[in-house]
Amino acid sequence: MTSLQPITYRGRTVAAVTPQRVFLGDELEDRPRGDPELTFVIYMALCAGDVLNGRLPGPYTDDDARIYARTALIPDEVLERPAPAGEDRLAHGLGVPLEELRTARAEHTRDTMTLTDAPTA
């Protein structure tokens, strides 16, 4: 079992997680509270901690951690409607990276279309 889990985001290692602690890389450590990437990586780290502590099944993957973070930070209700003030403003208001909001919206649309295309009994 891994006791130190690296967290990779946007192609770089940004944090490491043990069952009891999160260690942020210097770049994120210096960012202000509420920074969208910092917040997102912290939620990815929470996912890793849940895997390391047996609360979620493993193995840990960064892709699964991104899904975990998007699910925690972006309510489904937001994904069901257009953003009248724009995607940038919505992402800022949610405190998430814009690309993660766009990914969540695309996944939600895909999942919704799959459900509506399913045959009914």
Secondary structure, DSSP 8 states (H G I E B T S, - for coil): --SSEEEEETTEEEEEE-SS-EEE-HHHHTS-TT-HHHHHHHHHHHHHHHHHTTSS-S---HHHHHHHHHHHHS-HHHHTS--TT-HHHHHHHHTS-HHHHHHHHHHHHHHHHHHHHS---
